[in-house]
Structure formats: structure tokens, C-alpha cells
Amino acid sequence: MSDLIIKPARRLKGEITLPGDKSISHRALLISSLAEGVSVIDGLQEGEDCRSTYQSLLSFGVELKKEGGRIRVNGRGPAGFRKTHQVIDCGNSGTTMRLLSGIAAGLPFTTRLTGDDSLRNRPMRRVVEPLRQMGAKISAREGDFPPLAITGGSLSGISYRMPMASAQVKSCLLLAGLRAEGSTTIIEPALSRDHTERMLTYFGVALKFLPLEGGGEVGVNTSNTISILGGQRLFGRPLKIPG
């Protein structure tokens, strides 16, 4: 075997493009699908988890189209989600299952969600319990493990104190709250990432953030208590996913 000689370079020059943020990519697909009108998503991450969200939305009849490196979403609001008789496969993506559960809870038909062996062994009680309190009918394996069968469409707003901070659970309840009658208030024991709140606001949803002691400020998340009024409409917007 001959020796390999590597000489130091005088300099390195070039550009790289980082893949889009996974958490924001999930939310971009889901929230733009709930909006009315066209949203163009640039820089969507194309990993397996985000593909699970993409394929799940196609199963609901949402019109998604790849245009080069962009995704064009022709949103028709929640009415654009059609009943599907197939079981929606969320793959290994807990984000897909938890956030999609919030959307499914607001749809007037039964949605069935499953995943791979790993996902089917992750408990979903943290989203199942508050969604049931809002009025969704949910069946699952003992211990609230997937697969899930969610029958929604008649939700009422609740005040829910989360036992632990979780952006996924909070996002699930915010998406369900969009379709609930009245206000849904979510109280976290600590702040979690706020991608969903920022994106809902960008799409035209008014949120209210309240400190635990009372008072309030609209549009700025400076506390761990957030309230959303049901029945609000979202409108399509362009999105560029950060790397």
C-alpha cells in the first residue's frame, strides 16, 4: 500500500447550506395546511420525520406540491382536510403524531394514527388527556399508547395546567384550540420553545400571553400562560425555514 501524503491548504473557501430546522419545518407544513390561500415554504428540511408529516397531510387530501427546493401549499383551511379511511403512518416522528392529534381533534370525523415500533411504544397520555377534556373521543392501547383513533369536531376550550413543560404538548393544544368553542388557556410550569406561537401569529392568529398573577399582554410571550380563542382564520404566507 502506498503512502498518502496530505499537504496543508493555504486557505479554505466556499459556502454550505444547512438543512432547515426540523421543529420549524413540521410546524410550517401543518399550520400552512390549516391556512386559507397559498403558502410557499423555502428550505424545508427533508429528513424522515418531516417526510412523515408531509405524507400525513397528503393522506388528508391537503394539496402540497414540490417546486424545486420549495413546497407550495394550497390551503383551504380546516375544511380542506378530508376524511381518510387509511391509517395515517407517522413513522418514527413523535412531533407528527402529537401535533396532528391536535388538528385531528378539531375535525368532524375519525382519524387513525399509528407509527413504527418505536413510536407505538411511546406514551401519548400527555396529549390524549387534555384533548379528551376538550371533548375529543380518543381510543388507544392500554396506557394511551398508539395507535390512536381520534373522533373530533365538537371541542370546548379549557384551562389546562401542564404537568411538565413541553413544546409538543403545548402546540397540540393550541392547534386543537383553534377549532374549539371559546378560549383555551395553557399554563406551563416553565417556558418551552415558542415556534408554534410565533408561526400562528405570523399566519394571523391573535394569542394572549398572561402572567400567572393576572394582567396580560397581547402578542409577546413573556410568561408561561397562553390563551387562544377558537374560530380564528389563518391566511397563507411565504415561509423561509432557517438552517
N, C-alpha and C positions, 0 to 999 in steps of 0.2 A: 504494500500500500504506500503510495507516495505521500509526502508531507503536504499539508495545506498551509499556505502562507497567507496571513491576513495583514494587510498594511492599514494603518490608521488613515481615515479620511480627513481631508483638510477641513471640511465642513459638511453639514447635512442640511439639505434644503428640500422643502416640499410641503404639501398640505394633506391633511387627513380629514375625513368626515366621520364624526362619531355617530353611532346609531341613535335614533330617537329614544327619549326616556320612556321606559316601559309603562310606568304608572300613568303618565300623562297620555300615552298612546291609547291605552284601554279607555280612558275617560273621553278622549276625543271621539272615538268611534261610537261609544254608547250615547253620549249627550248630543252629538250632531244627528244621530238617528232619531232622537226624540224631537228635534227641531223641525220647524217648517221652512222649507226652502233649501237651497244648495249650500253645502259646506265643502270646501276643498282643503284636504289635510295634506300638508307637505312634511316629509321627514318622519312618517310613521314608522315605528320600529316593526321589523318583520320577523321577530322571534316567534317561537312556537306558541307561547301564551297569548300573544296578541293575535296570532292567526286563529286561535280558538274563539276569541271574541268576534273577529271578522266573520268566521264561518257561522257562528251562532246567530249573528244578525241576518245573514243571508237566509238562514233557516226560517226566520220570522218574516221573510219577504221584504226586508229593507233593501232599497236599491243602492248598491255600492258598486263602484266601477274604478278599476285601476287605470290611471292615465300616466304612463311613465313612472316616475317616482312619487306620484301623488295619488290620493284616493278622493274620488268625487262621491259625495253622499247626497242623494236626492231625498231629503227628509220630508215626510208628510205628517209629522207629529206622531203622538202615540197611536193615532188611528191607522198609521201606516204599518203597524205591527199586526200581522195576520196569524190566526191560529194555525199551528202546525201539528200534525199527528205524529211526527217523528220525535224521538227523544233527542234533545239537544246535547251534544257531547262537548263538555267544557275542557276536555283533555286533562292537563295537569295544572290548570290555572284556577287557583282559588279566587283570584280577583274577578275572573269572568263569572264564576258561579255566584259569588256573593253580590256583586253589583247587578248582575242580571236578575237575581232573585228580587231585588227591589223594584226593577222595572216590571217583572212578571206579576208581582203582587198588585199592580195597578191595571192589569189587562183583564178584560171580562171573559176570560176563558182559562182552561187549564194548560199549564206549561210543565213539561217534564225535563229535568236537568240531571245529567249524570257526568261522569268523568272517568279517568283511568283508575287503576287500582289504588294508587296513592291518594288521589283526590276523594275517592269513595271512603277512605278511612280517615278523613279529616272532619271533625265535628262542625256542623253548621248551626248549632243551637244559638250562637250569639246573634245571628240574623233571623233565625226562624222564630224565636220567642217574641221579639218586638213586632215582627210582621204579623204574627198571629194576633197580637194585641190590637193592631190596626184593623184587623178584620179579614186578613187573608187566611184561606184554608190551605194548610200545608201538611202533607204526609211525607214521612221519611222512615228510614230504618230506625230501629231502637237506638236511642241516644241522639236522635236527629242527625244521623249520618246520611249522606247521599246514597242512592238517587233521591231527588226531591220531586214531588208533584205539587205545584202551586196553582191554586184557583183564586184569582183576584177579581178586582173590578169594583169592589164596594168598600173602600178604605175610609177610615176616620182618623183624623190627626190625633196624636197622643203626645204626652210629655214623657220622655224616656231618659232615665239616668243610666248611662252605660257603666257596667262594672269595671271595664278597663278601656283605656284609650285605644282606638282602632280606626284608622282612616277608611278601611274597607267597610266596616260595620256602619260607620257614620255616613259614608257615601251611599250604601244600600238604603238607609232610612231616608236620606234626602231625596233619592230618586223615587222611592215609594211616596214620600210626602208630596211630591209634585202632583200626584193623582188622588190624593186624599181630600176629604172634605174638611175644611178648617185648617188650623195650623198644626204643624208637627214641630215639637221642640226637642232638641237633643242636647244632653248635658254630658260632657266628658270629664273624667277625673283629671285629665291633663290634656294639653294641646297635642293633636296629631297633625300630620301634613294636610294641607288645605287645597290640594289640586282641584278637587270637585267643587268646592265653594267658589274658587276663582273662575273656573270654567263655566259654572252655572251663571254667575254674574255676567261674564262675557257674552253669554247667549241670551241675556235679557231678563234673567230671574232676579227678583228682589229678595234678598236674605236679610235677616235681622240678627245681630250679634248682641247678646246681653250678658253682662257680668252676673254672677250668681246672686249678688245682693240686690239686683234690680237696676233700673235705668236702662240705657241702651244706645246703640249707635248703629246706623244702617250702613252696610257695605264695607265695613272694615272688621276683620277678625282679630280682636284684641282680647278675646275671652274664650272660655270653653263652653259657652251656651249659644246655640244657634237655632233659629226658628225659620221655617219655610211655610208659606201659605200655599195651599193646594189650588190647582186650576190655572196656574200661570202657563203662558205660552213661551216657547223658545223659538228663536229665529236663526236661520243658517248664517254662519260666519266663516271666513277663512282662518285656517289654523296652521301655524308652523311649530312643529314639535321640537323643543330644544334637545340637543345631544347631551 
